[in-house]
Amino acid sequence: MINKRLLVKNLLAHNDENSFYDKKRFISIGEKEGKAKFLKHVCALANSNPQNNSFIVVGVEDEDNKIVGVDFFDDSKIQNLVNAYLDNPPKISYENIPFPHLPDGKVVGLVTIMSNGQVCALRKNIWKYYGGAVFFREGSISLPKAFDIKLEDINSNKVATIELHAKNNIELTLDGVIDFINNRHADLSSNYKVFKEQFVLCWAGHEKKVKRQVYYSRVDIELINEQVKLFYSALDEITITYDEDSFTILEFVQLGLSKKQKYYPLEEVTITFSDNGNYTINSELIFEPPQYDKKTLYHIFNANNALLQKLEKKIQLTAAEKVDLEFLPDTYLICYLNGFEDAKEQMELARAILKKMDTSIYQSLKESLRVLRKVRYN
């Protein structure tokens, strides 16, 4: 079993960017340019490594390999994005790797790319890249290739050695459990469960009972053996169920106009553990967005736009407008879910403005964008 934190350290310590490994300060797949560049690198790494894994490490400074981290990213539909834009798409996973020195909510992203052994190419145009384009890695750069396209296996031994050096052991596992419960989450209710005598899963959060059902907020869930963070949220509430073979997370999202808030089931994630030392993660989006009167939403949408204009021009808000601003992320999300396509662009505009002025509303906006991303990719 591979300890993903050790894997990241080995990649950073022993290898500069090359034909099986790339590093990024961040990735931005919410916009066309960022999405196109990400797909280009995935395509190039898959073609350059047809017989072994290749990796993208996210949250690292390019110049000096300093680990600075990125926000927790739980886009379980990232495979759908790759399938939609690439022919012969590789299997891809995005894992969140905690590092002790990073602030709460910050992790290192590890993208693992597993080629299917065939030439991967762009299926359709995106940004400035044309459909049919084929990319390969040349050193640390992903470049298009039009002639003499041939897949070669040149990295299997190197990758196998790196993964071997990242194997987990009992000491690392025990240290991880103790650190999770006693240090990182000493103020929360914490639990652990061992599956199939191999996998140690820890979770922590604030417990709240409603009609015999236990809900958790401020939730952190981690697969200790692999040092992979499976769920993290400072806001959302979830329920947890498990048996001897599986662990299921049902996530809820709070939505509503003004103070009329209600919890809606968003996504169910089930982690199933096998006797052969493997596990699978399956997610199902079960979200049914609330529907509202279009006239009411037009009024709210225009009011939100006016608020953003005031903030851009640094005009003082009234007391009532400050209250409306607190609900701006939720109401923009509701507008988008009810057919207001422009609401997404307004949320991206609000991100840049709110980041500098209000931490709590900015955090709420990031959560709303995360829900929007899940719905779109599904």
Summary of the structure (lengths in Angstrom):
residues: 378
radius of gyration: 22.0
end to end distance: 30.3
largest distance: 66.1
contacts: 1168
relative contact order: 0.11
helix: 35%
strand: 33%
